[in-house]
């Protein structure tokens, strides 16, 4: 019986991979609380009055397309970036028919953003790393950054269960606010939140780990059989989510 469970987990992990930014394979198997704020509404509200917008880390373009469909503005100039190579083609196929150019850019590689100084009135970054100096450079005077980030100590239970160090321990509201202010931006909103993500069983959990391998990059089903069986016995499996948001303006 246990051998069958573990083999099912191994197969589930191996067959699951991310395309764009799509978690639909976990529909009905994972639930997650939402922050008390509505980041999509924040973005939509600011897009309504903007002229040029940048969406950083657009994934497969799903979120940006949904915003554009709700906004229904033909006069808005929009560009996007994506740093993960497999998603570039997905995002370009989705967004370029809507007139959105998608550029390759990875803030973690300390690259220069492929845009001129003062280009954008609004930059949006949902769960995408940012280089504060580069964001400040490409924002126009009076322009705004809206970012929602996954705190570097998110999903602490996963790190404890599978002996994984935190990959981004410095990602915090305090550190992001400090670097943005040092880059010359003025913080007008800074909030943080914690909630719960719940998996119906260990199969859903290992599928999630396959979708977001940075949470446990060294994870292999065969290395944690006892832990996985213990978690299966205490399902549902609960994990702590941590998020923060910042709104910052370039004077």
N, C-alpha and C positions, 0 to 999 in steps of 0.2 A: 504493500500500500504506500509506504513512504517512498519507495523507489519510483513508483508511478507518479507521485506528486512532484518529486524532484525532476524527473524527466520532462514532465509537462512544463515546469518552470524554465528549464533549459531551452526547450523549443520556443516558448513564448518570448523569452529574451532574445533569442537569435533571429526570430522572424520580425521583430519590431524595429522600425527605424523611423526617423523624422523626415517628413517631406514638407518643406515650407515651415509653418509653425502650427501644426495641426495635431491636436490631442483627441480627435474624434474616436480613435480606436479605444479610448478609455471611457466613452460615453456609457453611463450606467454602472461603471465599475469604480469610478473615482468622483468624489465631490470635494469642492474647495470653497471655503468662505471667501467673500470679497471684502476688500478694504471699505471703510465707511465712506470714502470719497469715490467719485466716479471719474476715473482718468480719461475715459473716452469722451465723456461730456465736457471735461475741461478742454480737451483738444479741439473738439467740435466748436465750442464757443469761441476759442481764439482763432480758429481757421476762418470763421465767418467774417472776421475783420482784417484778415491778412492778405498780402499780395503775393508773397513768395514764401513757400513752406518747404521745410526739409523733414523727412521722416527717417531717423537713424535706426539701423538694424531692423529693416522692414520685414525680415523673415521671407515668407513667400508672398508678401504683399496683401495678405488677407485682411489684416486690421485696417490698413490704409485704404483699401478698396471700400470697405464697409463705411469708413468715415466719408469718403468722397461721394458715395451713393446717398448718404444721408444729407450731405451738404448741398449737392446738386448745384454747383457753381462752375460755369464754363470759363470764367475769367481768372481763375486761380492758377498760378504757376507752382507746380509741385515737383520736387525731386526726392529721391530716396537713396539710401546707402544700405549695403549688406556686406558683412565681412566673412560670412561662412560660404565657401565656394559652392557647395551643392545647392544652396538656396538661390544663388545669383540667377541661374537660368529660369528657375521657377518664378522668381519675382519679376524678371523682365518679361516673361510670357504673360503674366497677369497684368502688369502695370503699364507697359509701353503702349498697348492699344488705347489706354486712357491718357496718353501724352505725358506719362511720368517716366523720366529717365532714371535708371537705377545704376549707381556707380559702386564699384568695389571699394570698400574702405573698412579698415579694422583699427579702431582706436587703441586697442591693446598692443598693436605693433608700433605705436608711437609714430604713425604716419601723418603726413600733412593732409588735411582734408582737400579733396579735389575741387575746391570752390574759391572764388575770389573773396577778398575782404568785404565785409558788409553786405553779403548777398541776400540773407534771409531775414524776414520779419518774424518768423516763428520756426523754432526747431523743436521737434518732438522726439523723445527717446524713451521707449517703453522696454525696460529690461535689457538695455543695450549700454555697454560701457561708453563713457564719454571722456574726451580730453578737454578739460576746462579751458585751456588756453586756445585751442583750436575752435571750440564752440564760440568763445568770445570774439575770436577773429572774424568768423564768417557771419556772425549776427550783425544786422544793421543797427545803428543807434536807435534806441527805443525798442529794439527787438526782444523777443521773449524766448526763454528755454522752458519747456515743460518736460519733466522727467519723472518716471516711476521706476524704482529700482528694487531688485531682490536683494535684501540685506545679506551681507557676507556670512552671517550665521544662520541663514535660512535652513530649514529641514535638519536641525541639529540631531534629531533621533537617527536619521539615515547615516549620518557621519559616525555616530556612536555604535550602531548595530554592525556596520561594515568596516570599522577601523579606518575611516577615511578622514584625512585632514581637511580643513576648510580651504578651498582653492582661492577664495577672494575675501580673506578675513578683514581687510581694510575697507571694504565697501560698507559704509554706514552713513547715516544722515549727517552726523557730525563731520566726518571727513569730506563728504561731497560738498557740503555747505561751505566748509573752509576753503577748499580748492577753487570753488566757483567765485567766492569773494576775493580771493587772491588774484584771480584772473580779471577782476574788475567788474563783476556782475553784482547786482543788488538782489538779495534774497527777499521775496515777499511772501512766500508760503513754504513751510517746512513741516511735514507731518510724518509720523511713523505709526505702524500698525502691526499687530500679530493676530493670527487666526489659525484655523485648523484645516488640514487637507486629510481626507479619509479614503482609504482603499478597502474594497470589499474583501480582498484576500491577497495572498502573496503573489499570485499570478499578475494581478493588476499592479502591484508594487514593482515587480521586476520589469514589466512592460514600461512603466514610468521611468525606471532607471535606464532603460535602453533609449528612451526618447530624450532624456536629459543626462547624458553620460558624464557631464562635468560635476554632477552631484556625487558620483561615486565612480571615478574613472578607473579604479582598479578592481571593480566588482566583477566576480564570476560566480555563477550559481554554485558550481562545484566546490568553491572555497568556503561557502557559508551555509552548508546544508543544515547544521544544527540550529543556527539562528533562524533560517527561513522556516523550518518546521515549527520552531517555538512561536514565531510570529503567526503562522497559519493557525495555531491552536488558540490564539487570543484575538482573532479577527473580530470586528474590523480593525484595521491598522491605522493609527492616527499619527500625523506628523505636523509639527508646528511650522506655519508659514510666517515670514517676516518681510514686510515691504515698507518703503518710504517714498514720499514724493516731494519734489521741489519745483517751485516756480521762481525763476530768476530773470531779471531784466538788465539789458545793457544800457547804461545811462546815455 
